[in-house]
Amino acid sequence: MSERLMPRDLAILAAESPTTPMHNATVEVFEPGGSGFDHDRLVELIADRIAFVPRYRQRLQLVPGRLANPAWVDDENFDLGFHVRRSALPRPGSMDQLRELVARIASRPLDRSRPLWECYFVEGLEGGRVALLTKSHQILVDGRETVDIGQVLLDTSPDRSTLGHDDDWRPRRTAGPVAAALNAVTDSLESPRTLWSTTRANAEALARQASTTGSRFAEVANALAGRGPVHSTPVHRRLSQQRRFLALRTELSDYRAIREVHGGTVNDVILATLAGGLRGWLMTRAESMGGLRTIKAIVPMSVIDDELEATSLGSQVKGHLVHLPINEPSPVVRLHQVSYDLKAHRDDGRAVSARRLSGISGFAPTTFHALGSRVAAAELRHGFHISITNVPGPQFPLYADGARMLESYPVHPLLPDHPLAIGVTSYDGGVFYGITADRDAVPDADTLGQCVLEALDELKDSASDTRPRAPRGRSRSSRKART
């Protein structure tokens, strides 16, 4: 029986369009030192490790007449050189130049006729550094059969060990269109689950087509009547085909210091920082917010829940809706409100600790970010404004073929009509923000980045010894004095 796509994967493919390419990416900055890490060594490293992610050598095969869902098949013409590419910045390349390159690469959809991933080795960064950009489609990384390739490329030691080189790999022969159709019929007859999945997928495809047609008629009618898009706000508007990307580095010690003074968790402090950053950014824009007082953020979190889809990482990922209080002027009160909003998640006993997540083998944040973006896409019907995925990583250095990784920034895809998406990764003493924005809808993305840093400074200042601290709640005596 063929390994066929599940309906949820087909829904992701159906949601993809020129304005919403559905792939995740990660950009990592390395210090090669004396390792000799270069493009050729990267190709060798991936050739050694790709056996651990076999789907990275497979492509999609469509079935004529939609007799069954598409299947994963080995790519008989697999060419590692096509997927692992070489790029460079004009020396000495700055981080601004790197993030512009990342934005352009993230804007381009992947070729569906080939395995759905790309990797770029970027030379020319100032200080002799290099960058690695990996880009994988959402349906490729499901956490069950496949983890992100970035999870298997890094080692805890600068001494690289050969793990899985398989020179004997040969692709299995791919069936032609007629054979694919016959296999689809056979799979449906042998497995009621396959037949049900195919029927459901076809019904959903017809529903999506009808919905799209209705939306187009509505757009034409609005255009002829001179009406603009309904409910357009800075965090909800139509997307273009181009992206912007922001990369912000902060220090984990700052978040821990704030947590020690005000309580909560590091995750609470990060979300409160983003609430303050979004508030500051929105206040710089001369446009109506339509009475918007909170930003509804979908925050995928790792949980232990047998009712959710199992993953190979030891936990499941579930979306949690958090209301970011952008109307609250006090940074400390914002932090307390965010912490209270997340308290139920921590108290239900299913939450997975940051320590446990950071201890998963390999650099798991790349996979968890991919799973988080899948969760956000599935929760789109709940009407949130922005997706924020925060994943803790190991607090010690990792290496790619002897080159030390200095920074790691997630690059999340944008969902339809959602011009912002944010990923956060903590690693080796740093907290790294990757902010993806639509190029036309958010022309002032740099302002947002500055506002996030200023919001963190506000919280740091509130936790200093020279500032009075807002109490977490009034004492009994103070309440009596007011009565």
Helices and strands as residue ranges (DSSP letters): E 3-4, H 7-15, E 23-31, H 39-49, G 50-52, G 54-57, E 58-61, G 64-66, E 71-74, H 80-83, E 84-93, H 95-107, E 117-125, G 126-128, E 130-137, G 149-151, H 177-190, H 192-224, E 243-251, H 252-262, H 266-283, E 295-303, E 316-324, H 331-347, H 354-358, H 365-378, G 380-382, E 386-392, E 399-400, E 403-411, E 420-427, E 430-438, H 445-462, H 476-482
